[in-house]
Amino acid sequence: MEAKKLILYVSQEGFHRLNYTNELEEVGYAVLAASNGNVAATALSRIGPRAIDLIIAGSRNLAGIGALETVVDSMGDKAPPVIINTSYSDPRLMYHGTILEKYIREYVTKSSDPTELIQAVKRVIDPAQE
């Protein structure tokens, strides 16, 4: 049996963190949820870059985003890809020129419907299933 892909989902918004965690788990992913960048950075440092298949992060205003950026960047080519999941209308501007920019593979607008996010996850970490 193949191990489930592990996603680190980082959001200060409890509703989205819980909703997306549940939905991603229902379609077969394991999810580690973190309430801010500091918690995510600590988790990432402890379990190692190879254990995480994808990071989903929210707003650039996320508390502790700098800590998360530093840990991801220190992993270099072993860093997992990142999906930005935010309610901002143009998130590319929000992350332009930041450390995370080179790891970002998709931008997805937050919604109560997780379909778009799940499709983006599949495109990034399960392209053969897309």
C-alpha atoms as an extended CHARMM CRD file, in Angstrom:
* protein
*
       130  EXT
         1         1  MET       CA              0.0000000000        0.0000000000        0.0000000000  PROA      1               0.0000000000
         2         2  GLU       CA              1.4020000000        3.3680000000       -1.0410000000  PROA      2               0.0000000000
         3         3  ALA       CA              1.8750000000        5.9400000000        1.7130000000  PROA      3               0.0000000000
         4         4  LYS       CA             -0.4390000000        8.9310000000        1.6190000000  PROA      4               0.0000000000
         5         5  LYS       CA              1.0500000000       12.1770000000        0.3730000000  PROA      5               0.0000000000
         6         6  LEU       CA              1.5250000000       14.6010000000        3.2730000000  PROA      6               0.0000000000
         7         7  ILE       CA              0.3900000000       18.2030000000        2.9790000000  PROA      7               0.0000000000
         8         8  LEU       CA              1.3280000000       20.9640000000        5.4210000000  PROA      8               0.0000000000
         9         9  TYR       CA             -1.6340000000       23.3830000000        5.4300000000  PROA      9               0.0000000000
        10        10  VAL       CA             -0.9130000000       26.7470000000        7.0580000000  PROA      10              0.0000000000
        11        11  SER       CA             -3.7320000000       29.1940000000        7.7780000000  PROA      11              0.0000000000
        12        12  GLN       CA             -4.7230000000       31.4840000000       10.6200000000  PROA      12              0.0000000000
        13        13  GLU       CA             -8.3630000000       31.0670000000        9.6300000000  PROA      13              0.0000000000
        14        14  GLY       CA             -9.7890000000       28.1860000000       11.6320000000  PROA      14              0.0000000000
        15        15  PHE       CA            -12.7630000000       27.5860000000        9.3260000000  PROA      15              0.0000000000
        16        16  HSD       CA            -10.6330000000       27.1670000000        6.2040000000  PROA      16              0.0000000000
        17        17  ARG       CA             -7.9810000000       25.1670000000        8.0520000000  PROA      17              0.0000000000
        18        18  LEU       CA            -10.5860000000       22.6930000000        9.3180000000  PROA      18              0.0000000000
        19        19  ASN       CA            -12.6700000000       22.6050000000        6.1280000000  PROA      19              0.0000000000
        20        20  TYR       CA             -9.7370000000       22.1140000000        3.7460000000  PROA      20              0.0000000000
        21        21  THR       CA             -8.0240000000       19.6370000000        6.0580000000  PROA      21              0.0000000000
        22        22  ASN       CA            -11.1680000000       17.4870000000        6.1500000000  PROA      22              0.0000000000
        23        23  GLU       CA            -11.7430000000       17.7310000000        2.3960000000  PROA      23              0.0000000000
        24        24  LEU       CA             -8.1320000000       16.8960000000        1.5220000000  PROA      24              0.0000000000
        25        25  GLU       CA             -8.1980000000       13.9170000000        3.8810000000  PROA      25              0.0000000000
        26        26  GLU       CA            -11.4390000000       12.6950000000        2.2890000000  PROA      26              0.0000000000
        27        27  VAL       CA             -9.7490000000       12.5040000000       -1.1190000000  PROA      27              0.0000000000
        28        28  GLY       CA             -6.8150000000       10.5470000000        0.2650000000  PROA      28              0.0000000000
        29        29  TYR       CA             -4.1640000000       12.9720000000        1.5000000000  PROA      29              0.0000000000
        30        30  ALA       CA             -2.6690000000       13.1670000000        4.9820000000  PROA      30              0.0000000000
        31        31  VAL       CA             -2.7510000000       16.7380000000        6.3020000000  PROA      31              0.0000000000
        32        32  LEU       CA             -0.7550000000       18.4370000000        9.0200000000  PROA      32              0.0000000000
        33        33  ALA       CA             -2.4960000000       21.7200000000        9.8600000000  PROA      33              0.0000000000
        34        34  ALA       CA             -0.6860000000       24.6880000000       11.3700000000  PROA      34              0.0000000000
        35        35  SER       CA             -2.1860000000       27.9270000000       12.6390000000  PROA      35              0.0000000000
        36        36  ASN       CA              0.7620000000       30.1310000000       11.6640000000  PROA      36              0.0000000000
        37        37  GLY       CA              4.1540000000       30.1840000000        9.9890000000  PROA      37              0.0000000000
        38        38  ASN       CA              6.0770000000       29.6390000000       13.2140000000  PROA      38              0.0000000000
        39        39  VAL       CA              4.1730000000       26.4230000000       13.9930000000  PROA      39              0.0000000000
        40        40  ALA       CA              4.6120000000       25.2810000000       10.3920000000  PROA      40              0.0000000000
        41        41  ALA       CA              8.3440000000       26.0470000000       10.4100000000  PROA      41              0.0000000000
        42        42  THR       CA              8.8120000000       24.0820000000       13.6260000000  PROA      42              0.0000000000
        43        43  ALA       CA              6.8880000000       21.1020000000       12.2290000000  PROA      43              0.0000000000
        44        44  LEU       CA              8.8030000000       21.2190000000        8.9560000000  PROA      44              0.0000000000
        45        45  SER       CA             12.1320000000       21.3710000000       10.7740000000  PROA      45              0.0000000000
        46        46  ARG       CA             11.2370000000       18.4250000000       12.9970000000  PROA      46              0.0000000000
        47        47  ILE       CA              9.8600000000       16.0250000000       10.4030000000  PROA      47              0.0000000000
        48        48  GLY       CA             12.1820000000       16.9800000000        7.5750000000  PROA      48              0.0000000000
        49        49  PRO       CA             11.6800000000       18.1110000000        4.0090000000  PROA      49              0.0000000000
        50        50  ARG       CA             11.3070000000       14.6650000000        2.4770000000  PROA      50              0.0000000000
        51        51  ALA       CA              8.2530000000       13.8900000000        4.6260000000  PROA      51              0.0000000000
        52        52  ILE       CA              6.2470000000       16.8580000000        3.3200000000  PROA      52              0.0000000000
        53        53  ASP       CA              5.0130000000       16.5920000000       -0.2730000000  PROA      53              0.0000000000
        54        54  LEU       CA              3.3460000000       20.0070000000       -0.4530000000  PROA      54              0.0000000000
        55        55  ILE       CA              2.8760000000       23.2020000000        1.5450000000  PROA      55              0.0000000000
        56        56  ILE       CA             -0.3390000000       25.1870000000        1.2510000000  PROA      56              0.0000000000
        57        57  ALA       CA              0.0220000000       28.6630000000        2.7470000000  PROA      57              0.0000000000
        58        58  GLY       CA             -2.2900000000       31.6230000000        3.0070000000  PROA      58              0.0000000000
        59        59  SER       CA             -1.8170000000       35.3360000000        3.1130000000  PROA      59              0.0000000000
        60        60  ARG       CA              1.5500000000       37.0630000000        3.0690000000  PROA      60              0.0000000000
        61        61  ASN       CA              0.3030000000       38.6360000000        6.3180000000  PROA      61              0.0000000000
        62        62  LEU       CA              0.3060000000       35.1990000000        7.9490000000  PROA      62              0.0000000000
        63        63  ALA       CA              1.9050000000       35.3990000000       11.3750000000  PROA      63              0.0000000000
        64        64  GLY       CA              5.3530000000       33.8510000000       11.2500000000  PROA      64              0.0000000000
        65        65  ILE       CA              5.5400000000       33.7050000000        7.4440000000  PROA      65              0.0000000000
        66        66  GLY       CA              9.1830000000       34.7920000000        7.6560000000  PROA      66              0.0000000000
        67        67  ALA       CA             10.0520000000       31.7430000000        9.7440000000  PROA      67              0.0000000000
        68        68  LEU       CA              8.3280000000       29.4570000000        7.2490000000  PROA      68              0.0000000000
        69        69  GLU       CA             10.1210000000       31.1360000000        4.3240000000  PROA      69              0.0000000000
        70        70  THR       CA             13.4920000000       30.7050000000        6.0350000000  PROA      70              0.0000000000
        71        71  VAL       CA             12.9900000000       26.9960000000        6.7250000000  PROA      71              0.0000000000
        72        72  VAL       CA             11.6950000000       26.2920000000        3.2070000000  PROA      72              0.0000000000
        73        73  ASP       CA             14.5470000000       28.2160000000        1.6050000000  PROA      73              0.0000000000
        74        74  SER       CA             17.1490000000       26.4000000000        3.7240000000  PROA      74              0.0000000000
        75        75  MET       CA             15.9640000000       23.1180000000        2.1530000000  PROA      75              0.0000000000
        76        76  GLY       CA             17.0100000000       24.2610000000       -1.3040000000  PROA      76              0.0000000000
        77        77  ASP       CA             16.1710000000       21.6900000000       -3.9690000000  PROA      77              0.0000000000
        78        78  LYS       CA             14.6310000000       19.3900000000       -1.3210000000  PROA      78              0.0000000000
        79        79  ALA       CA             11.9710000000       21.9710000000       -0.4510000000  PROA      79              0.0000000000
        80        80  PRO       CA              8.4080000000       20.9020000000       -1.1690000000  PROA      80              0.0000000000
        81        81  PRO       CA              6.3490000000       22.8690000000       -3.6980000000  PROA      81              0.0000000000
        82        82  VAL       CA              3.9800000000       25.5370000000       -2.4060000000  PROA      82              0.0000000000
        83        83  ILE       CA              0.3980000000       26.4380000000       -3.2480000000  PROA      83              0.0000000000
        84        84  ILE       CA             -0.8090000000       29.8490000000       -2.1220000000  PROA      84              0.0000000000
        85        85  ASN       CA             -4.4170000000       29.7540000000       -0.9420000000  PROA      85              0.0000000000
        86        86  THR       CA             -5.6520000000       33.2500000000       -0.2030000000  PROA      86              0.0000000000
        87        87  SER       CA             -8.6510000000       35.5180000000       -0.5510000000  PROA      87              0.0000000000
        88        88  TYR       CA             -6.5840000000       38.2760000000       -2.1860000000  PROA      88              0.0000000000
        89        89  SER       CA             -7.5860000000       38.9560000000       -5.7800000000  PROA      89              0.0000000000
        90        90  ASP       CA             -4.0070000000       39.0320000000       -7.0980000000  PROA      90              0.0000000000
        91        91  PRO       CA             -1.7730000000       36.9440000000       -4.8220000000  PROA      91              0.0000000000
        92        92  ARG       CA              1.1090000000       36.9760000000       -7.3270000000  PROA      92              0.0000000000
        93        93  LEU       CA              1.7550000000       40.5960000000       -6.3810000000  PROA      93              0.0000000000
        94        94  MET       CA              1.6480000000       39.6890000000       -2.7090000000  PROA      94              0.0000000000
        95        95  TYR       CA              4.4950000000       37.1720000000       -3.0410000000  PROA      95              0.0000000000
        96        96  HSD       CA              6.4870000000       38.8990000000       -5.7960000000  PROA      96              0.0000000000
        97        97  GLY       CA             10.1030000000       39.2400000000       -4.7110000000  PROA      97              0.0000000000
        98        98  THR       CA              9.7350000000       37.0550000000       -1.6080000000  PROA      98              0.0000000000
        99        99  ILE       CA             11.7140000000       33.9710000000       -0.6330000000  PROA      99              0.0000000000
       100       100  LEU       CA              8.7040000000       31.7050000000       -1.2360000000  PROA      100             0.0000000000
       101       101  GLU       CA              8.1200000000       32.9580000000       -4.7800000000  PROA      101             0.0000000000
       102       102  LYS       CA             10.4750000000       30.4270000000       -6.3850000000  PROA      102             0.0000000000
       103       103  TYR       CA              8.7200000000       27.4890000000       -4.6610000000  PROA      103             0.0000000000
       104       104  ILE       CA              5.1430000000       28.5290000000       -5.5550000000  PROA      104             0.0000000000
       105       105  ARG       CA              3.4990000000       26.3160000000       -8.1800000000  PROA      105             0.0000000000
       106       106  GLU       CA             -0.1460000000       27.4570000000       -7.9770000000  PROA      106             0.0000000000
       107       107  TYR       CA             -2.3030000000       30.2870000000       -6.6520000000  PROA      107             0.0000000000
       108       108  VAL       CA             -5.8440000000       29.3970000000       -5.5320000000  PROA      108             0.0000000000
       109       109  THR       CA             -8.5140000000       31.7470000000       -4.2080000000  PROA      109             0.0000000000
       110       110  LYS       CA            -10.0530000000       30.6830000000       -0.8950000000  PROA      110             0.0000000000
       111       111  SER       CA            -13.6190000000       29.4630000000       -1.1190000000  PROA      111             0.0000000000
       112       112  SER       CA            -16.0480000000       27.3910000000        0.9250000000  PROA      112             0.0000000000
       113       113  ASP       CA            -15.9510000000       24.9710000000       -2.0360000000  PROA      113             0.0000000000
       114       114  PRO       CA            -12.6250000000       23.0750000000       -1.9360000000  PROA      114             0.0000000000
       115       115  THR       CA            -12.8190000000       21.8060000000       -5.5400000000  PROA      115             0.0000000000
       116       116  GLU       CA            -10.3520000000       24.2990000000       -7.0280000000  PROA      116             0.0000000000
       117       117  LEU       CA             -7.8070000000       23.6960000000       -4.2610000000  PROA      117             0.0000000000
       118       118  ILE       CA             -8.0650000000       19.9200000000       -4.5770000000  PROA      118             0.0000000000
       119       119  GLN       CA             -7.5520000000       20.1640000000       -8.3360000000  PROA      119             0.0000000000
       120       120  ALA       CA             -4.4750000000       22.3540000000       -7.7970000000  PROA      120             0.0000000000
       121       121  VAL       CA             -3.0630000000       19.8580000000       -5.2820000000  PROA      121             0.0000000000
       122       122  LYS       CA             -3.4850000000       17.0390000000       -7.7860000000  PROA      122             0.0000000000
       123       123  ARG       CA             -1.7950000000       19.0620000000      -10.5290000000  PROA      123             0.0000000000
       124       124  VAL       CA              1.1920000000       19.7580000000       -8.2940000000  PROA      124             0.0000000000
       125       125  ILE       CA              1.7810000000       16.4600000000       -6.4620000000  PROA      125             0.0000000000
       126       126  ASP       CA             -0.2290000000       13.9060000000       -8.4400000000  PROA      126             0.0000000000
       127       127  PRO       CA              0.0050000000       15.0840000000      -12.0620000000  PROA      127             0.0000000000
       128       128  ALA       CA             -0.6240000000       11.5790000000      -13.4240000000  PROA      128             0.0000000000
       129       129  GLN       CA             -4.0760000000       11.5540000000      -11.7490000000  PROA      129             0.0000000000
       130       130  GLU       CA             -5.1150000000       14.9020000000      -13.2000000000  PROA      130             0.0000000000
